Amino acid sequence: MLNWRMWLKLGRISNLPTVWTNGLAGWVLSGNGFEGAGLLLLMIALSLFYVGGMFLNDAFDAEIDARERATRPIPQGEVPQGTVFVLGTAMLALGSIVMFTLGLFAGLAGLALAATIVAYDGLHKQIAWGPVIMGACRLLTYVTAALAAGGLNWMVLLGAVGLSCHVVGLTYAAKQEAYDKIGNAWPLLVMAVPVLILGFMLAGNLAIVLLALYLVWGGWALSLLFRRQPGDVPKAVVSLIAGIAIYDAVLIAGTGMFGLAVLALIGFGATLALQRVAPGT
């Protein structure tokens, strides 16, 4: 229980800043005012959903990881599979309860998010379209945040679709990580969708600068997938995960909330820094 590095690795804690920037973007895009207490509760719930989902991911994948990723905590014997199942389930349940404190519709969205997380964890190794379910998880993060703030609108939904497509692309790449190579490249074309959406919603000089950063960072990460040298696929995947925060920052900047856009950009840097402490995949 005192092996904190193991718990950080199990929960892939390094990617949490991207979940927080998702929540911040969904809240801001809803058009409702900044409300500290509600936003804090939202971040707590989203953190529980994410870490709980990562725990369950390892619990469901224990047998496969024993063959393909033997350094993960469960195959290493650092923690029992049953313990991870219980903790992951408890976190999803607690996150759902917290969401209901933010309203009925927010709570229902939280339940939908928890159910989608479980569906991904239980099915992603068995089906080809697992990345679509993961994309739906991030889409629901925007929706859940907006409902916690007070309501949905077209900006939230459009931004959520773009985020979903970004995550579908990187999750497809992540599915190839154990083999350190990419098979068919055409599914990565889905990552053009967030670029088009950001271009459509673009407003303000800061948003333009951040969009340029998103394009350069994403282009560099994708180039690693085609270079096909040892370690390129994992590096590309964690880089694309960090890029989620840049995507959020562009959308937030487009609403004129420049300070919060910079905060989201800090989330990008925090993700990269934390990935040195705990692996992002």
Summary of the structure (lengths in Angstrom):
residues: 281
radius of gyration: 17.7
end to end distance: 21.7
largest distance: 51.6
contacts: 1006
relative contact order: 0.14
helix: 78%
strand: 0%
